[in-house]
């Protein structure tokens, strides 16, 4: 599949639209988390901990055969350390950071490009993936990459409106745990709404 492990050299880029679509393009094959707000909580002492329910979700995706990817506008070294700390080794298929976009300035255009590159590394189209975001900027990046997105709000974003999200949740475990089956439902419902809107 050509997915790059942490620390390996990235191959020359092509994109999902250069590839033949898979027969199961509508099936959820990957969930891509935005590390900037979807993975961690900061406690009162300034320590970083996985958001409640995150590890259960990642384990359920792993058991369901659904790949996990991570994108971030931060530097690679910081993100790899964060992923190891919060999730551990062996559960994340690919990590894409701002370091992978040397020809682009940081900003909304590059945010969407991070998702596109993650999809390319996973060898799938947007129809086979779901983003998990925590802010409006992250949601807009996912939409810019044509990805449905579940927004898991933070204390800073809980009162905001997230137009276009597949689902908005207060946490991974609130009101009930978000697991692989819930991601599959959110993915399927979002695409059904898209088809209905285009047919109207």
C-alpha positions in Angstrom: 0.0 0.0 0.0 3.0 2.3 0.4 1.9 3.8 3.7 4.8 5.4 5.4 5.7 4.6 9.0 7.0 7.2 11.4 10.5 8.3 10.4 10.5 7.0 6.9 11.1 9.1 3.8 8.0 10.3 2.0 7.7 9.2 -1.7 7.0 11.6 -4.6 3.4 12.8 -4.4 0.5 11.8 -6.6 -3.1 12.1 -5.5 -6.2 9.9 -5.1 -7.6 11.2 -8.4 -4.6 9.7 -10.2 -5.6 6.2 -9.0 -8.3 3.7 -10.0 -11.1 3.9 -7.5 -11.6 0.8 -5.4 -14.7 -1.3 -5.7 -15.7 -0.5 -2.1 -15.3 3.3 -2.5 -18.4 4.0 -0.3 -17.2 1.8 2.6 -15.5 3.5 5.5 -11.8 2.4 5.3 -10.0 5.1 7.3 -10.6 7.7 10.0 -8.2 10.6 10.0 -7.8 12.6 13.2 -6.6 16.2 13.4 -4.0 16.1 16.1 -4.3 19.9 16.7 -7.4 19.5 18.8 -9.0 16.0 18.3 -6.5 13.9 20.3 -5.5 15.6 23.5 -6.8 17.4 26.6 -4.6 19.6 28.7 -5.2 19.4 32.4 -4.7 22.1 35.0 -1.1 21.3 35.5 -0.4 21.6 31.7 0.0 17.9 31.2 -1.3 16.3 28.0 -3.7 13.3 28.2 -5.8 11.5 25.6 -9.3 12.8 25.3 -11.7 10.6 27.2 -12.8 7.7 25.0 -10.1 8.3 22.3 -8.2 5.1 23.0 -11.4 3.0 23.0 -12.3 4.5 19.6 -8.9 3.9 18.1 -8.9 0.3 19.4 -12.3 -0.3 18.0 -11.3 1.0 14.6 -8.2 -1.2 14.6 -10.3 -4.3 15.5 -12.8 -3.4 12.7 -10.0 -3.2 10.1 -10.4 0.6 9.7 -7.1 2.5 9.3 -6.3 5.4 11.5 -4.4 8.5 10.2 -3.4 11.7 11.8 -2.9 15.1 10.3 -1.5 18.3 11.9 -0.3 21.8 11.2 2.4 21.3 13.8 5.9 20.0 13.2 6.5 16.3 12.6 8.7 15.6 15.7 6.1 17.1 18.0 3.2 15.2 16.4 5.0 11.8 16.4 5.8 12.3 20.1 2.2 13.2 20.8 0.8 10.2 19.0 3.2 7.8 20.8 2.2 9.4 24.1 -1.6 9.3 23.5 -2.2 6.3 21.3 1.0 4.3 21.3 2.9 2.6 18.4 1.4 0.4 15.8 -2.2 1.7 15.6 -1.7 4.7 13.3 -1.1 4.0 9.7 0.2 7.4 8.6 1.0 10.8 10.1 1.0 13.9 7.8 2.2 17.2 9.1 3.1 20.7 7.9 6.6 19.4 7.4 5.3 17.3 4.5 4.2 20.5 2.6 7.4 22.4 2.2 6.1 24.2 -0.9 3.1 25.6 0.9 2.5 28.4 3.4 0.5 27.5 6.6 -3.1 28.3 6.1 -6.5 27.0 5.1 -5.3 25.7 1.7 -2.5 23.7 3.2 -4.9 22.4 5.9 -7.0 20.6 3.3 -3.8 19.5 1.5 -2.8 17.6 4.7 -6.0 15.5 4.4 -5.5 14.9 0.7 -1.9 13.7 1.3 -3.1 11.4 4.1 -5.7 9.9 1.7 -3.0 9.4 -0.9 -0.8 7.6 1.5 -3.7 5.3 2.5 -4.6 4.7 -1.2 -8.2 5.7 -0.8 -10.6 8.4 -2.1 -12.6 10.8 0.2 -15.6 8.5 -0.1 -13.7 5.9 1.9 -12.7 8.1 4.8 -14.0 10.1 7.7 -12.3 13.0 9.4 -12.4 13.8 13.1 -12.0 17.5 13.9 -12.3 19.7 16.9 -12.6 23.2 15.5 -14.2 25.2 12.7 -10.9 25.5 10.9 -10.3 21.7 11.0 -13.9 21.1 9.8 -13.4 23.5 6.9 -10.1 21.7 6.0 -11.9 18.4 5.9 -14.7 19.8 3.8 -12.1 21.3 1.5 -10.7 17.8 1.0 -14.3 16.5 0.3 -14.3 14.5 3.5 -17.2 14.1 5.9 -16.2 15.1 9.4 -17.3 14.3 12.9 -16.6 17.3 15.1 -15.7 16.5 18.7 -15.9 19.9 20.4 -13.5 21.2 23.1 -14.1 23.6 25.9 -13.2 26.4 23.5 -15.5 25.3 20.7 -18.5 23.8 22.4 -20.8 26.8 21.8 -19.9 27.2 18.1 -22.0 26.1 15.1 -20.4 23.5 12.8 -22.3 23.8 9.5 -21.7 20.8 7.2 -20.4 18.4 9.9 -21.5 14.8 9.6 -22.1 14.8 13.4 -21.2 17.1 16.3 -20.4 15.6 19.7 -19.3 17.0 23.1 -16.8 14.1 23.5 -15.9 10.7 22.4 -17.8 9.2 25.3 -20.7 11.7 25.5 -23.6 11.1 25.3 -22.5 7.5 24.5 -19.1 6.1 23.3 -18.1 6.8 19.7 -16.8 3.6 18.3 -16.1 2.1 14.9 -19.8 1.4 14.2 -20.8 5.0 15.1 -18.1 6.3 12.7 -19.5 4.0 10.0 -23.1 5.3 10.6 -21.9 9.0 10.5 -20.0 8.3 7.3 -23.0 6.6 5.6 -25.5 9.2 6.7 -23.4 12.0 5.5 -23.0 10.5 2.0 -26.8 9.7 1.9 -27.5 13.4 2.6 -25.0 14.4 -0.1 -26.7 12.2 -2.7 -30.1 13.5 -1.7 -29.0 17.2 -1.9 -27.5 16.6 -5.4 -30.7 14.9 -6.6 -33.0 17.7 -5.3 
